[in-house]
Every structure is written in C-alpha cells, then in structure tokens.
Amino acid sequence: MMKIFKAVVLSASVVMISSCTWVKLTSEGENVAILTTDEVQNCTRTGTTTVEVLDRAVIDRNEDKVARELRTMARNRAADRGDAIVPSTQVVDGAQTFVIYRCRG
C-alpha cells in the first residue's frame, strides 16, 4: 500500500513540475518585442543570444511551454542590447538562438 502511495505522489509531482513555467519575464524584458525578419529591416542588429531551458523532466515537457520559456528568456537577455528579437533557429533539445535588434532610439 505504501509503495502505491509513493508511486502516485511521485507521478503527480512529475506532472505538476512538467507543467510549471520556470522563466518569468522581467520588467526590462517587457520592453523587448518578438518580431519577424520583415519587421526589423530598418533596425540595427546588435548581436545574438542562445537560450536553453530544461525540455525534459523525467517526461518530455510540453513543446509550446518550452518555446514560450525560450522566448521569455531571450527577451530578458536581450533587454540590455536591444528592443527586439527574431528567432533564427528552431527549438532543438530545449535551446534556441535569437538575433537581437535595436529598432527604437
């Protein structure tokens, strides 16, 4: 009986952990837009950032949540170098690269 209880608790914990959002948008990151290549034609490229989050926690994490966290992390990291990011790669093993642009001021 105790083994079953432990298994249920462990399973529930894994499901809850895999559904959590780990990355929070900072106030600086709020000022960074996610744009397309067409939208940054008149902007200045200031660099790149590659971000990575855990894409597997015993079980595979939801792909949409992983992608959202990567975008959030990229916005946070880009805040001191620009005000826009454009994804330059697809999400692979929980990692993605973004190009950073300065479009305003």
C-alpha contacts under 8 A as a table, 3 or more apart, distances in Angstrom:
res1	aa1	res2	aa2	distance
1	M	4	I	5.26
1	M	5	F	6.37
2	M	5	F	5.04
2	M	6	K	6.18
3	K	6	K	5.15
3	K	7	A	6.14
4	I	7	A	5.05
4	I	8	V	6.17
5	F	8	V	5.15
5	F	9	V	6.18
6	K	9	V	5.11
6	K	10	L	6.01
7	A	10	L	5.10
7	A	11	S	6.03
8	V	11	S	5.11
8	V	12	A	6.10
9	V	12	A	5.17
9	V	13	S	6.11
10	L	13	S	5.09
10	L	14	V	6.24
11	S	14	V	5.20
11	S	15	V	6.33
12	A	15	V	5.18
12	A	16	M	6.19
13	S	16	M	5.12
13	S	17	I	6.01
14	V	17	I	5.14
14	V	18	S	6.01
14	V	57	A	7.24
14	V	58	V	7.11
14	V	59	I	7.73
15	V	18	S	5.24
15	V	19	S	6.32
16	M	19	S	5.29
16	M	20	C	6.43
17	I	20	C	5.34
17	I	57	A	7.56
18	S	56	R	7.83
18	S	57	A	6.18
18	S	59	I	7.53
18	S	60	D	7.73
18	S	61	R	5.43
18	S	62	N	7.50
19	S	61	R	7.17
19	S	62	N	7.31
19	S	65	K	7.89
21	T	24	K	7.65
21	T	65	K	7.14
21	T	69	E	7.12
22	W	69	E	7.26
23	V	69	E	5.59
23	V	72	T	6.74
23	V	73	M	6.52
24	K	69	E	7.95
24	K	72	T	6.94
24	K	73	M	7.75
25	L	29	G	5.83
25	L	30	E	6.58
25	L	72	T	5.71
25	L	73	M	7.24
25	L	75	R	7.63
25	L	76	N	6.43
26	T	29	G	4.94
26	T	30	E	6.32
26	T	76	N	6.09
27	S	30	E	5.20
27	S	31	N	7.32
28	E	31	N	5.70
28	E	32	V	7.52
28	E	76	N	6.51
28	E	79	A	5.65
28	E	80	D	7.96
29	G	32	V	5.35
29	G	72	T	7.50
29	G	75	R	4.83
29	G	76	N	4.11
29	G	77	R	7.38
29	G	78	A	7.33
29	G	79	A	5.42
30	E	33	A	7.65
30	E	75	R	7.36
30	E	76	N	7.74
31	N	79	A	7.06
31	N	83	D	6.13
32	V	75	R	5.51
32	V	76	N	7.75
32	V	78	A	7.20
32	V	79	A	6.13
32	V	82	G	7.16
32	V	83	D	4.26
32	V	84	A	4.88
32	V	85	I	7.02
33	A	75	R	7.36
33	A	83	D	6.19
33	A	84	A	4.53
33	A	85	I	6.27
34	I	71	R	7.84
34	I	75	R	7.76
34	I	84	A	5.74
34	I	85	I	5.05
34	I	86	V	5.94
35	L	39	E	6.03
35	L	40	V	7.07
35	L	84	A	6.48
35	L	85	I	6.05
35	L	86	V	5.37
36	T	39	E	5.24
36	T	40	V	6.79
36	T	86	V	5.69
36	T	87	P	7.88
37	T	40	V	5.49
37	T	41	Q	6.80
37	T	86	V	6.51
38	D	41	Q	5.73
39	E	42	N	7.77
40	V	43	C	5.02
40	V	44	T	7.91
40	V	101	Y	7.29
40	V	103	C	7.09
42	N	103	C	7.11
43	C	101	Y	6.06
43	C	102	R	5.65
43	C	103	C	4.43
43	C	104	R	7.84
44	T	101	Y	5.34
44	T	102	R	5.18
44	T	103	C	6.42
45	R	99	V	7.24
45	R	100	I	5.96
45	R	101	Y	4.37
45	R	102	R	6.47
46	T	81	R	6.39
46	T	82	G	6.77
46	T	99	V	7.83
46	T	100	I	5.57
46	T	101	Y	5.34
46	T	102	R	6.70
47	G	81	R	7.65
47	G	99	V	5.99
47	G	100	I	5.22
47	G	101	Y	7.25
48	T	97	T	6.95
48	T	98	F	5.58
48	T	99	V	4.34
48	T	100	I	5.36
49	T	74	A	6.75
49	T	77	R	7.32
49	T	78	A	7.27
49	T	97	T	5.67
49	T	98	F	5.41
49	T	99	V	6.54
49	T	100	I	7.27
50	T	74	A	7.46
50	T	95	A	6.93
50	T	96	Q	5.61
50	T	97	T	4.12
50	T	98	F	6.27
51	V	70	L	6.17
51	V	73	M	6.63
51	V	74	A	6.21
51	V	95	A	5.57
51	V	96	Q	5.64
51	V	97	T	6.37
52	E	70	L	6.56
52	E	94	G	5.47
52	E	95	A	4.16
52	E	96	Q	6.61
53	V	66	V	7.00
53	V	69	E	7.27
53	V	70	L	6.72
53	V	94	G	5.28
53	V	95	A	6.51
54	L	57	A	7.13
54	L	66	V	7.73
54	L	94	G	5.95
55	D	60	D	6.25
55	D	61	R	5.36
55	D	62	N	7.92
55	D	63	E	7.80
55	D	66	V	6.26
55	D	93	D	6.50
55	D	94	G	4.85
56	R	59	I	5.55
56	R	60	D	4.39
56	R	61	R	5.31
57	A	60	D	6.31
57	A	61	R	6.70
61	R	65	K	7.44
61	R	66	V	6.94
62	N	65	K	5.39
62	N	66	V	6.34
63	E	66	V	5.09
63	E	67	A	6.15
64	D	67	A	5.09
64	D	68	R	6.12
65	K	68	R	5.01
65	K	69	E	6.13
66	V	69	E	5.18
66	V	70	L	6.22
66	V	94	G	6.66
67	A	70	L	5.08
67	A	71	R	6.28
67	A	91	V	6.87
67	A	94	G	7.93
68	R	71	R	5.17
68	R	72	T	6.19
69	E	72	T	5.00
69	E	73	M	6.03
70	L	73	M	5.10
70	L	74	A	6.04
70	L	94	G	7.89
70	L	95	A	7.26
70	L	96	Q	6.87
71	R	74	A	5.08
71	R	75	R	6.17
72	T	75	R	5.14
72	T	76	N	6.30
73	M	76	N	5.09
73	M	77	R	6.19
74	A	77	R	5.11
74	A	78	A	5.97
74	A	85	I	7.59
74	A	98	F	6.94
75	R	78	A	5.20
75	R	79	A	6.23
75	R	84	A	7.75
75	R	85	I	7.01
76	N	79	A	5.56
77	R	80	D	7.14
78	A	81	R	5.37
78	A	82	G	5.82
78	A	83	D	7.19
78	A	84	A	7.67
78	A	85	I	7.36
78	A	100	I	6.26
79	A	82	G	5.61
79	A	83	D	6.21
81	R	100	I	7.10
81	R	101	Y	7.61
81	R	102	R	7.32
82	G	85	I	7.89
82	G	100	I	5.98
82	G	101	Y	5.13
82	G	102	R	4.31
82	G	103	C	7.46
83	D	100	I	7.54
83	D	101	Y	6.24
83	D	102	R	5.22
83	D	103	C	6.40
83	D	104	R	7.12
84	A	100	I	5.91
84	A	101	Y	5.12
84	A	102	R	6.27
84	A	103	C	6.89
85	I	98	F	6.02
85	I	99	V	5.50
85	I	100	I	4.62
85	I	101	Y	6.02
86	V	98	F	5.38
86	V	99	V	5.25
86	V	100	I	6.72
87	P	90	Q	7.45
87	P	96	Q	7.43
87	P	97	T	6.11
87	P	98	F	4.25
87	P	99	V	6.32
88	S	96	Q	7.76
88	S	97	T	5.64
88	S	98	F	5.16
88	S	99	V	6.31
89	T	96	Q	5.82
89	T	97	T	5.51
89	T	98	F	7.15
90	Q	96	Q	6.06
90	Q	97	T	7.81
91	V	94	G	6.06
91	V	95	A	5.47
91	V	96	Q	4.90
92	V	95	A	5.34
92	V	96	Q	6.57
102	R	105	G	7.77
